[in-house]
Amino acid sequence: MHWIPEIVYTQSADGKSSKIPSINLPKGYDAPSVLFIFSNRETDEKDVNEEGAEVPVVEVELMQYANINLLRDNLPVSTYNEIRAALGLKSLEEAIGEGKKITDSVRKNLTE
């Protein structure tokens, strides 16, 4: 079976959409290692379509988004941390430390 990932935004009962999209994985499939997504940006230019209507000119760029967990599991820590830094993220060690502090705080609040 050939499967094409579909990016979806869940919607709550009050009509608000999630800010983080998800991909529903069919049974037996893993999350994609990379997603290719077109980025469309309107320019200040206009063009005329087949019906004679003026339409904005759009720049299209193919973007690639990698599964960071695969990078984490397959790269040396130093290389992985360089990638995280390039993405504006903290090193893995810093992120784990901060995440642990948050988890500990939540646990403390739940037990009080």
N, C-alpha and C positions, 0 to 999 in steps of 0.2 A: 504494500500500500504506500503510495506517495502522499506525503503529508506536507501541507504548506501552513506555517504558523500564522495564526490570526491574532492580532493585537486587539484587545478589548478593554473598555473602561466599564467597570461595574457602576451601577446606579442604585442609590439607596431609595427607600420608600418615599422620602421627601423630595426626590428628583435630583439630588446632588450627585455629581459624578466623582468617582475616585480620581485623585491626582496621579496615582500610580497605576499604569496599565498592567494587564496580566495576559498570559498566554495559556489557554487551556490545552493541556497535553493529552493526546490520546493514549490509551493504555498501551504500554510497551515502548513508548517514546520518551526520550530525554529532552530537556530544554535545548534549544539550538545553541551551537557553539558560537555562531555569529549571525547577526541579523543585518540584512541590507535594506535600508530604508531611504527613499528619496526625500530630500529636503527641498521644498518649493518656496521660492521667495519672489514676491512681486517687485518689479523694478519701477522706476518713474516713467518708463517708456510705455507706449500704447501701440497696438496693432489692430487690424481689422480682420474679423473672422469671416467664414463663408457666407454668413447672412448679412454681412456689411456692418455689423455692430462693432464698436470700439471695445477692445478688451485689453487688460494689462498684459505686458510681456512678463513672463515668469522665468527666472533662472532656476534650473533644476540641477541638484548635486546629489550624487549617490553617496550615502553615508554608510559606515560599517560600525556596528556595535557588538563588541565581544562579550562573551560570558566570562566575567571576571573570576568566577570560581574555577574555571578551567585554567586560567592564567595562574591563579594562586596555587593550584595543585600541580602545575607542570613547569613552573619557572623557579629559578633560584630566588630566595627571599629578597635579595638585594635588587634584582631585576624587577620583581613584582612591585617592590616599594618605589622604584623609579617610575613605573607606570602609574601607580597610585598618585605620586607627586605630580606627574604631568597632567593628571585628571583633576588636580586640586583636592585630593584626598590625603588624609594623614597616613603615616606608615601603618602597616598592619599591627605592629606592637602598640602604637599609640591608640589606634581604633579599638583594639581588644581591651586595653586598659580603661578607656573611657566607657566602653560598653559595659564592662564589669561594674564600674562605679554606678552607672544608671540602674543596672539590674539589682545591685545591692541596696540602693536607695528604695527601689520599688518593693523589694522584699521586706525591708525595714518598715516601710509605711503599711504594708499589709499585715504585719505582725503586731503593730501598735494598736 
